[in-house]
Amino acid sequence: MPSPNNSAYAEPMVARRHGELDFYSFPDLEALPGLLHGVTTRQVDLAAAGPQAEPNLERLRLALGLRRLVWVRQVHGTEIVAVSGEENLPAAQADGLVTDQAGVGLLIKQADCQAVILAAPQRGVIANLHAGWRGNAAGMPAKGVEFLDERYGVAPDELYAAVSPSLGACCGEFVNWREELPQWFAQFKVGENHFDLESATRHQLEASGVRPERIFTSGKCTVCDQDFYSYRRDKTTARFATVVALRE
């Protein structure tokens, strides 16, 4: 079963439209002053690299009214990059982005993996983490919290966190889990070979000091929900995305 959501709202995510594009967003994050975020749908495919991706990325940037949109080449690791200037990042290999610059959208591409937003808008700092099952097992959610503390002095209990639509426990089957997952992951096993990755992320965030009532989960499985791209369902390389930014 999906993790319980501590949201004060009836729906953990709601449909929104910015410009010409459809998005989903967390009402709890929308209530935070100075924060902008959105999860795209299958309306745009953000998988391609280079010139082929530029039109959709530009549509996304304009729809959200951002000065810049930055992303990295995700490799299912735990490297985190701080965006502080006009860096040319798409060639970099990493799985996390953080910034204290307003108007800069941090983009994570997805097709079943989680994007984990960490936000301290009152401190002017945000992060966006790519956490597939490999990254989750390697502790990426906790590493993101630690990075913000060490680099920007943001205490874990100052953070808000949101976990995007991703592979749900209903479809999170890992038949080779004994070889692929660490022993501590067994506490998130549901059924014979299924795992609740959303709960694993929540566990890491709470253990890192993020307050439980400030952690919001989507409750949406990308395999089941046709609004999103899913590699497990479709066996294609198409990607949707989660974006977060500080408003200018």
PyRosetta script that sets phi, psi and omega in degrees:
from pyrosetta import init, pose_from_sequence

init()
pose = pose_from_sequence("MPSPNNSAYAEPMVARRHGELDFYSFPDLEALPGLLHGVTTRQVDLAAAGPQAEPNLERLRLALGLRRLVWVRQVHGTEIVAVSGEENLPAAQADGLVTDQAGVGLLIKQADCQAVILAAPQRGVIANLHAGWRGNAAGMPAKGVEFLDERYGVAPDELYAAVSPSLGACCGEFVNWREELPQWFAQFKVGENHFDLESATRHQLEASGVRPERIFTSGKCTVCDQDFYSYRRDKTTARFATVVALRE")
pose.set_psi(1, 146.1)
pose.set_omega(1, 177.2)
pose.set_phi(2, -61.0)
pose.set_psi(2, 157.5)
pose.set_omega(2, 179.2)
pose.set_phi(3, -65.2)
pose.set_psi(3, 146.5)
pose.set_omega(3, 173.5)
pose.set_phi(4, -63.8)
pose.set_psi(4, 143.5)
pose.set_omega(4, -178.2)
pose.set_phi(5, -106.3)
pose.set_psi(5, 131.8)
pose.set_omega(5, -178.3)
pose.set_phi(6, -88.6)
pose.set_psi(6, 12.1)
pose.set_omega(6, -178.2)
pose.set_phi(7, -60.6)
pose.set_psi(7, 143.0)
pose.set_omega(7, 175.4)
pose.set_phi(8, -81.2)
pose.set_psi(8, -7.0)
pose.set_omega(8, -177.5)
pose.set_phi(9, -98.2)
pose.set_psi(9, 156.4)
pose.set_omega(9, -178.1)
pose.set_phi(10, -64.9)
pose.set_psi(10, -36.9)
pose.set_omega(10, 179.2)
pose.set_phi(11, -115.4)
pose.set_psi(11, 129.2)
pose.set_omega(11, 179.8)
pose.set_phi(12, -65.8)
pose.set_psi(12, -29.5)
pose.set_omega(12, 176.4)
pose.set_phi(13, -134.2)
pose.set_psi(13, 149.0)
pose.set_omega(13, -179.9)
pose.set_phi(14, -132.1)
pose.set_psi(14, 154.2)
pose.set_omega(14, 177.5)
pose.set_phi(15, -79.7)
pose.set_psi(15, 138.7)
pose.set_omega(15, 178.3)
pose.set_phi(16, -137.4)
pose.set_psi(16, 163.4)
pose.set_omega(16, 174.2)
pose.set_phi(17, -133.6)
pose.set_psi(17, 127.0)
pose.set_omega(17, 174.6)
pose.set_phi(18, -119.1)
pose.set_psi(18, 120.0)
pose.set_omega(18, -178.1)
pose.set_phi(19, 59.7)
pose.set_psi(19, -124.6)
pose.set_omega(19, -178.4)
pose.set_phi(20, -95.9)
pose.set_psi(20, 1.2)
pose.set_omega(20, -172.1)
pose.set_phi(21, -114.0)
pose.set_psi(21, 148.0)
pose.set_omega(21, 175.9)
pose.set_phi(22, -92.0)
pose.set_psi(22, 144.2)
pose.set_omega(22, 179.7)
pose.set_phi(23, -140.3)
pose.set_psi(23, 165.3)
pose.set_omega(23, 162.7)
pose.set_phi(24, -115.3)
pose.set_psi(24, 149.9)
pose.set_omega(24, 177.7)
pose.set_phi(25, -147.4)
pose.set_psi(25, 164.5)
pose.set_omega(25, 178.0)
pose.set_phi(26, -94.5)
pose.set_psi(26, 117.2)
pose.set_omega(26, 177.6)
pose.set_phi(27, -55.6)
pose.set_psi(27, -34.2)
pose.set_omega(27, 179.7)
pose.set_phi(28, -63.1)
pose.set_psi(28, -37.2)
pose.set_omega(28, 177.2)
pose.set_phi(29, -76.5)
pose.set_psi(29, -35.2)
pose.set_omega(29, 177.8)
pose.set_phi(30, -60.3)
pose.set_psi(30, -27.7)
pose.set_omega(30, -178.3)
pose.set_phi(31, -76.6)
pose.set_psi(31, -9.0)
pose.set_omega(31, -178.7)
pose.set_phi(32, -85.8)
pose.set_psi(32, 123.2)
pose.set_omega(32, -179.7)
pose.set_phi(33, -60.4)
pose.set_psi(33, 136.5)
pose.set_omega(33, 173.3)
pose.set_phi(34, 83.8)
pose.set_psi(34, 5.5)
pose.set_omega(34, -176.9)
pose.set_phi(35, -114.3)
pose.set_psi(35, 136.0)
pose.set_omega(35, 176.8)
pose.set_phi(36, -126.0)
pose.set_psi(36, 134.4)
pose.set_omega(36, 177.5)
pose.set_phi(37, -154.7)
pose.set_psi(37, 165.7)
pose.set_omega(37, 176.5)
pose.set_phi(38, -172.2)
pose.set_psi(38, 150.4)
pose.set_omega(38, 175.3)
pose.set_phi(39, -114.4)
pose.set_psi(39, 121.9)
pose.set_omega(39, -177.5)
pose.set_phi(40, -76.3)
pose.set_psi(40, 170.3)
pose.set_omega(40, 179.3)
pose.set_phi(41, -117.2)
pose.set_psi(41, -167.5)
pose.set_omega(41, 177.8)
pose.set_phi(42, -74.8)
pose.set_psi(42, 5.5)
pose.set_omega(42, 176.9)
pose.set_phi(43, -62.2)
pose.set_psi(43, -31.6)
pose.set_omega(43, 176.5)
pose.set_phi(44, -133.3)
pose.set_psi(44, 141.5)
pose.set_omega(44, 175.9)
pose.set_phi(45, -103.8)
pose.set_psi(45, 120.6)
pose.set_omega(45, -176.3)
pose.set_phi(46, -108.0)
pose.set_psi(46, 22.9)
pose.set_omega(46, -173.6)
pose.set_phi(47, -75.2)
pose.set_psi(47, -40.5)
pose.set_omega(47, -169.8)
pose.set_phi(48, -66.1)
pose.set_psi(48, 153.4)
pose.set_omega(48, 175.6)
pose.set_phi(49, -108.1)
pose.set_psi(49, 158.5)
pose.set_omega(49, 176.2)
pose.set_phi(50, 75.3)
pose.set_psi(50, -154.4)
pose.set_omega(50, -173.8)
pose.set_phi(51, -57.2)
pose.set_psi(51, -30.4)
pose.set_omega(51, -178.7)
pose.set_phi(52, -64.9)
pose.set_psi(52, -28.9)
pose.set_omega(52, -177.9)
pose.set_phi(53, -87.6)
pose.set_psi(53, -19.1)
pose.set_omega(53, -170.4)
pose.set_phi(54, -57.7)
pose.set_psi(54, -43.3)
pose.set_omega(54, -179.0)
pose.set_phi(55, -60.6)
pose.set_psi(55, -44.6)
pose.set_omega(55, -180.0)
pose.set_phi(56, -69.4)
pose.set_psi(56, -37.0)
pose.set_omega(56, 177.5)
pose.set_phi(57, -65.9)
pose.set_psi(57, -37.6)
pose.set_omega(57, 178.2)
pose.set_phi(58, -69.6)
pose.set_psi(58, -38.6)
pose.set_omega(58, 174.9)
pose.set_phi(59, -59.3)
pose.set_psi(59, -41.5)
pose.set_omega(59, -179.7)
pose.set_phi(60, -66.4)
pose.set_psi(60, -44.8)
pose.set_omega(60, 179.8)
pose.set_phi(61, -60.2)
pose.set_psi(61, -46.0)
pose.set_omega(61, -178.7)
pose.set_phi(62, -66.8)
pose.set_psi(62, -39.9)
pose.set_omega(62, -179.0)
pose.set_phi(63, -61.1)
pose.set_psi(63, -35.9)
pose.set_omega(63, -179.1)
pose.set_phi(64, -91.6)
pose.set_psi(64, -5.5)
pose.set_omega(64, 178.1)
pose.set_phi(65, 68.2)
pose.set_psi(65, 38.7)
pose.set_omega(65, -176.4)
pose.set_phi(66, -96.6)
pose.set_psi(66, 149.2)
pose.set_omega(66, 175.1)
pose.set_phi(67, -72.7)
pose.set_psi(67, -42.3)
pose.set_omega(67, 179.4)
pose.set_phi(68, -139.9)
pose.set_psi(68, 155.6)
pose.set_omega(68, 172.7)
pose.set_phi(69, -129.8)
pose.set_psi(69, 122.6)
pose.set_omega(69, -175.8)
pose.set_phi(70, -122.5)
pose.set_psi(70, 148.3)
pose.set_omega(70, 178.8)
pose.set_phi(71, -153.3)
pose.set_psi(71, 170.7)
pose.set_omega(71, 179.2)
pose.set_phi(72, -133.0)
pose.set_psi(72, 169.8)
pose.set_omega(72, 175.6)
pose.set_phi(73, -82.8)
pose.set_psi(73, 104.9)
pose.set_omega(73, -174.2)
pose.set_phi(74, -75.7)
pose.set_psi(74, 134.8)
pose.set_omega(74, -173.5)
pose.set_phi(75, -130.0)
pose.set_psi(75, 16.5)
pose.set_omega(75, 178.9)
pose.set_phi(76, 62.2)
pose.set_psi(76, 36.7)
pose.set_omega(76, 176.8)
pose.set_phi(77, -113.6)
pose.set_psi(77, -153.5)
pose.set_omega(77, -178.1)
pose.set_phi(78, -130.5)
pose.set_psi(78, 17.2)
pose.set_omega(78, 177.7)
pose.set_phi(79, -73.0)
pose.set_psi(79, 137.4)
pose.set_omega(79, -179.3)
pose.set_phi(80, -124.4)
pose.set_psi(80, 135.6)
pose.set_omega(80, -177.2)
pose.set_phi(81, -115.5)
pose.set_psi(81, 132.6)
pose.set_omega(81, 175.1)
pose.set_phi(82, -91.8)
pose.set_psi(82, 128.5)
pose.set_omega(82, -179.6)
pose.set_phi(83, -100.6)
pose.set_psi(83, 111.2)
pose.set_omega(83, -176.0)
pose.set_phi(84, -124.0)
pose.set_psi(84, -11.1)
pose.set_omega(84, -178.3)
pose.set_phi(85, -145.0)
pose.set_psi(85, -137.3)
pose.set_omega(85, -178.5)
pose.set_phi(86, -104.4)
pose.set_psi(86, 40.7)
pose.set_omega(86, -177.3)
pose.set_phi(87, -59.6)
pose.set_psi(87, 147.0)
pose.set_omega(87, 173.6)
pose.set_phi(88, -94.6)
pose.set_psi(88, 92.2)
pose.set_omega(88, -167.1)
pose.set_phi(89, -92.0)
pose.set_psi(89, -24.5)
pose.set_omega(89, -171.4)
pose.set_phi(90, -53.6)
pose.set_psi(90, -27.6)
pose.set_omega(90, -179.4)
pose.set_phi(91, -78.3)
pose.set_psi(91, -16.8)
pose.set_omega(91, -177.3)
pose.set_phi(92, -71.1)
pose.set_psi(92, 145.6)
pose.set_omega(92, 175.4)
pose.set_phi(93, -98.5)
pose.set_psi(93, 117.0)
pose.set_omega(93, -179.9)
pose.set_phi(94, -166.6)
pose.set_psi(94, 173.7)
pose.set_omega(94, 179.0)
pose.set_phi(95, -135.4)
pose.set_psi(95, 14.5)
pose.set_omega(95, 176.2)
pose.set_phi(96, -149.6)
pose.set_psi(96, 145.3)
pose.set_omega(96, 178.5)
pose.set_phi(97, -130.6)
pose.set_psi(97, 139.1)
pose.set_omega(97, 174.4)
pose.set_phi(98, -135.9)
pose.set_psi(98, 154.0)
pose.set_omega(98, 176.7)
pose.set_phi(99, -158.1)
pose.set_psi(99, 156.5)
pose.set_omega(99, 169.4)
pose.set_phi(100, -120.3)
pose.set_psi(100, 18.5)
pose.set_omega(100, -178.5)
pose.set_phi(101, -100.1)
pose.set_psi(101, 126.0)
pose.set_omega(101, 178.8)
pose.set_phi(102, -71.8)
pose.set_psi(102, 148.1)
pose.set_omega(102, 177.4)
pose.set_phi(103, 80.8)
pose.set_psi(103, 3.9)
pose.set_omega(103, 180.0)
pose.set_phi(104, -105.5)
pose.set_psi(104, 114.5)
pose.set_omega(104, -180.0)
pose.set_phi(105, -87.1)
pose.set_psi(105, 125.6)
pose.set_omega(105, 176.7)
pose.set_phi(106, -93.3)
pose.set_psi(106, 120.4)
pose.set_omega(106, -172.2)
pose.set_phi(107, -114.7)
pose.set_psi(107, 130.3)
pose.set_omega(107, 172.3)
pose.set_phi(108, -117.4)
pose.set_psi(108, 126.1)
pose.set_omega(108, 178.7)
pose.set_phi(109, -87.9)
pose.set_psi(109, 144.7)
pose.set_omega(109, -172.2)
pose.set_phi(110, -144.6)
pose.set_psi(110, 154.4)
pose.set_omega(110, 167.6)
pose.set_phi(111, -160.2)
pose.set_psi(111, 58.9)
pose.set_omega(111, -179.5)
pose.set_phi(112, 118.9)
pose.set_psi(112, -28.2)
pose.set_omega(112, 176.7)
pose.set_phi(113, -71.8)
pose.set_psi(113, 159.7)
pose.set_omega(113, 177.2)
pose.set_phi(114, -85.2)
pose.set_psi(114, 147.7)
pose.set_omega(114, 158.7)
pose.set_phi(115, -108.7)
pose.set_psi(115, 129.3)
pose.set_omega(115, -179.4)
pose.set_phi(116, -113.0)
pose.set_psi(116, 110.1)
pose.set_omega(116, 177.1)
pose.set_phi(117, -84.8)
pose.set_psi(117, 131.7)
pose.set_omega(117, 170.8)
pose.set_phi(118, -120.1)
pose.set_psi(118, 128.6)
pose.set_omega(118, -174.6)
pose.set_phi(119, -139.9)
pose.set_psi(119, 132.7)
pose.set_omega(119, 169.8)
pose.set_phi(120, -128.5)
pose.set_psi(120, 70.5)
pose.set_omega(120, -173.7)
pose.set_phi(121, -61.1)
pose.set_psi(121, -27.8)
pose.set_omega(121, 177.6)
pose.set_phi(122, -67.8)
pose.set_psi(122, -21.2)
pose.set_omega(122, 176.4)
pose.set_phi(123, -102.1)
pose.set_psi(123, -4.9)
pose.set_omega(123, 179.2)
pose.set_phi(124, 71.1)
pose.set_psi(124, 39.4)
pose.set_omega(124, -179.1)
pose.set_phi(125, -139.1)
pose.set_psi(125, 137.6)
pose.set_omega(125, 176.9)
pose.set_phi(126, -139.3)
pose.set_psi(126, 161.7)
pose.set_omega(126, 174.4)
pose.set_phi(127, -143.6)
pose.set_psi(127, 155.4)
pose.set_omega(127, 173.4)
pose.set_phi(128, -138.0)
pose.set_psi(128, 122.4)
pose.set_omega(128, -173.1)
pose.set_phi(129, -116.7)
pose.set_psi(129, 138.4)
pose.set_omega(129, 172.9)
pose.set_phi(130, -93.7)
pose.set_psi(130, 117.1)
pose.set_omega(130, -176.1)
pose.set_phi(131, -132.3)
pose.set_psi(131, 86.2)
pose.set_omega(131, 167.8)
pose.set_phi(132, -76.9)
pose.set_psi(132, -172.4)
pose.set_omega(132, -178.2)
pose.set_phi(133, -64.3)
pose.set_psi(133, -32.6)
pose.set_omega(133, 178.2)
pose.set_phi(134, -67.2)
pose.set_psi(134, -47.5)
pose.set_omega(134, 179.4)
pose.set_phi(135, -64.2)
pose.set_psi(135, -38.0)
pose.set_omega(135, 178.8)
pose.set_phi(136, -64.1)
pose.set_psi(136, -45.5)
pose.set_omega(136, 179.6)
pose.set_phi(137, -65.4)
pose.set_psi(137, -26.3)
pose.set_omega(137, 179.4)
pose.set_phi(138, -88.4)
pose.set_psi(138, 1.3)
pose.set_omega(138, 174.2)
pose.set_phi(139, 87.1)
pose.set_psi(139, 26.1)
pose.set_omega(139, -177.1)
pose.set_phi(140, -58.1)
pose.set_psi(140, -44.0)
pose.set_omega(140, 179.2)
pose.set_phi(141, -56.9)
pose.set_psi(141, -43.5)
pose.set_omega(141, 179.2)
pose.set_phi(142, -67.7)
pose.set_psi(142, -36.8)
pose.set_omega(142, 179.6)
pose.set_phi(143, -64.9)
pose.set_psi(143, -34.3)
pose.set_omega(143, 177.3)
pose.set_phi(144, -64.6)
pose.set_psi(144, -43.1)
pose.set_omega(144, 177.6)
pose.set_phi(145, -62.2)
pose.set_psi(145, -45.0)
pose.set_omega(145, -179.6)
pose.set_phi(146, -62.8)
pose.set_psi(146, -40.4)
pose.set_omega(146, -179.3)
pose.set_phi(147, -61.3)
pose.set_psi(147, -45.6)
pose.set_omega(147, -179.4)
pose.set_phi(148, -64.8)
pose.set_psi(148, -35.1)
pose.set_omega(148, 178.3)
pose.set_phi(149, -68.0)
pose.set_psi(149, -47.7)
pose.set_omega(149, -174.9)
pose.set_phi(150, -72.2)
pose.set_psi(150, -39.4)
pose.set_omega(150, -174.9)
pose.set_phi(151, -86.3)
pose.set_psi(151, -38.2)
pose.set_omega(151, -173.4)
pose.set_phi(152, -115.6)
pose.set_psi(152, -3.3)
pose.set_omega(152, -179.4)
pose.set_phi(153, 69.5)
pose.set_psi(153, 26.1)
pose.set_omega(153, 178.4)
pose.set_phi(154, -87.8)
pose.set_psi(154, 114.5)
pose.set_omega(154, 179.5)
pose.set_phi(155, -68.7)
pose.set_psi(155, 145.3)
pose.set_omega(155, -178.9)
pose.set_phi(156, -54.8)
pose.set_psi(156, -35.7)
pose.set_omega(156, -177.6)
pose.set_phi(157, -77.2)
pose.set_psi(157, -0.4)
pose.set_omega(157, 173.0)
pose.set_phi(158, -89.0)
pose.set_psi(158, -13.0)
pose.set_omega(158, -171.4)
pose.set_phi(159, -84.9)
pose.set_psi(159, 150.1)
pose.set_omega(159, 163.7)
pose.set_phi(160, -110.4)
pose.set_psi(160, 145.6)
pose.set_omega(160, -178.6)
pose.set_phi(161, -134.8)
pose.set_psi(161, 145.3)
pose.set_omega(161, 176.9)
pose.set_phi(162, -140.7)
pose.set_psi(162, 134.7)
pose.set_omega(162, -178.6)
pose.set_phi(163, -108.9)
pose.set_psi(163, 120.5)
pose.set_omega(163, -173.3)
pose.set_phi(164, -69.7)
pose.set_psi(164, 170.2)
pose.set_omega(164, 168.1)
pose.set_phi(165, -52.4)
pose.set_psi(165, 140.7)
pose.set_omega(165, -174.9)
pose.set_phi(166, -166.8)
pose.set_psi(166, -174.9)
pose.set_omega(166, 178.8)
pose.set_phi(167, -60.4)
pose.set_psi(167, 118.0)
pose.set_omega(167, -177.4)
pose.set_phi(168, -85.4)
pose.set_psi(168, 166.9)
pose.set_omega(168, 177.6)
pose.set_phi(169, -61.0)
pose.set_psi(169, -28.7)
pose.set_omega(169, 179.8)
pose.set_phi(170, -62.9)
pose.set_psi(170, -30.7)
pose.set_omega(170, -175.4)
pose.set_phi(171, -121.0)
pose.set_psi(171, 2.3)
pose.set_omega(171, -177.1)
pose.set_phi(172, -82.4)
pose.set_psi(172, 66.7)
pose.set_omega(172, -178.7)
pose.set_phi(173, -89.6)
pose.set_psi(173, 131.0)
pose.set_omega(173, 177.6)
pose.set_phi(174, -132.6)
pose.set_psi(174, 92.8)
pose.set_omega(174, -175.1)
pose.set_phi(175, -68.7)
pose.set_psi(175, -24.5)
pose.set_omega(175, 178.8)
pose.set_phi(176, -105.5)
pose.set_psi(176, 34.2)
pose.set_omega(176, -172.6)
pose.set_phi(177, -61.8)
pose.set_psi(177, -29.3)
pose.set_omega(177, -179.2)
pose.set_phi(178, -64.7)
pose.set_psi(178, -30.1)
pose.set_omega(178, 178.0)
pose.set_phi(179, -92.6)
pose.set_psi(179, -29.9)
pose.set_omega(179, -172.1)
pose.set_phi(180, -90.9)
pose.set_psi(180, -28.7)
pose.set_omega(180, -172.3)
pose.set_phi(181, -113.1)
pose.set_psi(181, 146.7)
pose.set_omega(181, 177.6)
pose.set_phi(182, -68.3)
pose.set_psi(182, 161.2)
pose.set_omega(182, -175.3)
pose.set_phi(183, -60.4)
pose.set_psi(183, -37.4)
pose.set_omega(183, -176.7)
pose.set_phi(184, -65.8)
pose.set_psi(184, -17.1)
pose.set_omega(184, -179.3)
pose.set_phi(185, -73.0)
pose.set_psi(185, -14.1)
pose.set_omega(185, -176.5)
pose.set_phi(186, -61.0)
pose.set_psi(186, -24.8)
pose.set_omega(186, 179.7)
pose.set_phi(187, -66.9)
pose.set_psi(187, -12.7)
pose.set_omega(187, -179.3)
pose.set_phi(188, -105.7)
pose.set_psi(188, 13.0)
pose.set_omega(188, 178.1)
pose.set_phi(189, -77.5)
pose.set_psi(189, 131.1)
pose.set_omega(189, 176.5)
pose.set_phi(190, -126.5)
pose.set_psi(190, 118.6)
pose.set_omega(190, -173.6)
pose.set_phi(191, 80.3)
pose.set_psi(191, -167.2)
pose.set_omega(191, -173.1)
pose.set_phi(192, -70.5)
pose.set_psi(192, -46.7)
pose.set_omega(192, -174.9)
pose.set_phi(193, -133.5)
pose.set_psi(193, 13.3)
pose.set_omega(193, -177.1)
pose.set_phi(194, -100.8)
pose.set_psi(194, 147.7)
pose.set_omega(194, -178.7)
pose.set_phi(195, -131.2)
pose.set_psi(195, 144.3)
pose.set_omega(195, 178.3)
pose.set_phi(196, -96.5)
pose.set_psi(196, 90.9)
pose.set_omega(196, -177.1)
pose.set_phi(197, -69.0)
pose.set_psi(197, -30.2)
pose.set_omega(197, 177.5)
pose.set_phi(198, -62.8)
pose.set_psi(198, -41.8)
pose.set_omega(198, 177.4)
pose.set_phi(199, -67.2)
pose.set_psi(199, -34.6)
pose.set_omega(199, 177.8)
pose.set_phi(200, -63.6)
pose.set_psi(200, -40.0)
pose.set_omega(200, 177.9)
pose.set_phi(201, -66.4)
pose.set_psi(201, -46.2)
pose.set_omega(201, 178.3)
pose.set_phi(202, -58.2)
pose.set_psi(202, -42.8)
pose.set_omega(202, -179.7)
pose.set_phi(203, -59.2)
pose.set_psi(203, -45.8)
pose.set_omega(203, -179.5)
pose.set_phi(204, -64.2)
pose.set_psi(204, -41.4)
pose.set_omega(204, -179.5)
pose.set_phi(205, -64.8)
pose.set_psi(205, -45.3)
pose.set_omega(205, 179.5)
pose.set_phi(206, -64.5)
pose.set_psi(206, -41.9)
pose.set_omega(206, 179.8)
pose.set_phi(207, -65.3)
pose.set_psi(207, -24.8)
pose.set_omega(207, 178.5)
pose.set_phi(208, -83.4)
pose.set_psi(208, -7.7)
pose.set_omega(208, 176.9)
pose.set_phi(209, 109.3)
pose.set_psi(209, 1.5)
pose.set_omega(209, 175.3)
pose.set_phi(210, -72.0)
pose.set_psi(210, 133.2)
pose.set_omega(210, -176.6)
pose.set_phi(211, -68.1)
pose.set_psi(211, 131.6)
pose.set_omega(211, -175.7)
pose.set_phi(212, -54.1)
pose.set_psi(212, -37.4)
pose.set_omega(212, -177.9)
pose.set_phi(213, -73.6)
pose.set_psi(213, -5.4)
pose.set_omega(213, 178.0)
pose.set_phi(214, -106.4)
pose.set_psi(214, 12.2)
pose.set_omega(214, 177.8)
pose.set_phi(215, -108.4)
pose.set_psi(215, 122.3)
pose.set_omega(215, -176.3)
pose.set_phi(216, -120.0)
pose.set_psi(216, 132.4)
pose.set_omega(216, -179.8)
pose.set_phi(217, -118.7)
pose.set_psi(217, 149.8)
pose.set_omega(217, -170.9)
pose.set_phi(218, -75.2)
pose.set_psi(218, -32.8)
pose.set_omega(218, -173.6)
pose.set_phi(219, 71.6)
pose.set_psi(219, 11.8)
pose.set_omega(219, -178.1)
pose.set_phi(220, -112.3)
pose.set_psi(220, 126.6)
pose.set_omega(220, 176.1)
pose.set_phi(221, -94.7)
pose.set_psi(221, 125.8)
pose.set_omega(221, -177.2)
pose.set_phi(222, -68.6)
pose.set_psi(222, -24.8)
pose.set_omega(222, 177.2)
pose.set_phi(223, -72.2)
pose.set_psi(223, -40.0)
pose.set_omega(223, -176.6)
pose.set_phi(224, -81.8)
pose.set_psi(224, -33.3)
pose.set_omega(224, -172.6)
pose.set_phi(225, -93.7)
pose.set_psi(225, 113.8)
pose.set_omega(225, -175.8)
pose.set_phi(226, -71.5)
pose.set_psi(226, -4.6)
pose.set_omega(226, 177.1)
pose.set_phi(227, -71.6)
pose.set_psi(227, -15.2)
pose.set_omega(227, -173.1)
pose.set_phi(228, -122.8)
pose.set_psi(228, 154.1)
pose.set_omega(228, 172.3)
pose.set_phi(229, -73.2)
pose.set_psi(229, 144.0)
pose.set_omega(229, 178.3)
pose.set_phi(230, -141.7)
pose.set_psi(230, 121.4)
pose.set_omega(230, 177.3)
pose.set_phi(231, -68.5)
pose.set_psi(231, -39.1)
pose.set_omega(231, -179.3)
pose.set_phi(232, -63.2)
pose.set_psi(232, -36.5)
pose.set_omega(232, -178.3)
pose.set_phi(233, -80.9)
pose.set_psi(233, -45.6)
pose.set_omega(233, -169.2)
pose.set_phi(234, -103.2)
pose.set_psi(234, -18.0)
pose.set_omega(234, -178.1)
pose.set_phi(235, 56.5)
pose.set_psi(235, 38.8)
pose.set_omega(235, 175.6)
pose.set_phi(236, -122.5)
pose.set_psi(236, 169.2)
pose.set_omega(236, -178.7)
pose.set_phi(237, -96.4)
pose.set_psi(237, 10.4)
pose.set_omega(237, 178.9)
pose.set_phi(238, -62.0)
pose.set_psi(238, 150.5)
pose.set_omega(238, -176.2)
pose.set_phi(239, -137.8)
pose.set_psi(239, 138.7)
pose.set_omega(239, 163.8)
pose.set_phi(240, -99.1)
pose.set_psi(240, -174.2)
pose.set_omega(240, -175.2)
pose.set_phi(241, -151.7)
pose.set_psi(241, 156.0)
pose.set_omega(241, 169.2)
pose.set_phi(242, -115.5)
pose.set_psi(242, 132.7)
pose.set_omega(242, -178.4)
pose.set_phi(243, -125.6)
pose.set_psi(243, 140.0)
pose.set_omega(243, 173.3)
pose.set_phi(244, -137.6)
pose.set_psi(244, 144.5)
pose.set_omega(244, -178.8)
pose.set_phi(245, -151.7)
pose.set_psi(245, 158.5)
pose.set_omega(245, 169.1)
pose.set_phi(246, -91.5)
pose.set_psi(246, 130.7)
pose.set_omega(246, -178.6)
pose.set_phi(247, -67.6)
pose.set_psi(247, 142.9)
pose.set_omega(247, 176.0)
pose.set_phi(248, -77.5)
pose.dump_pdb("model.pdb")
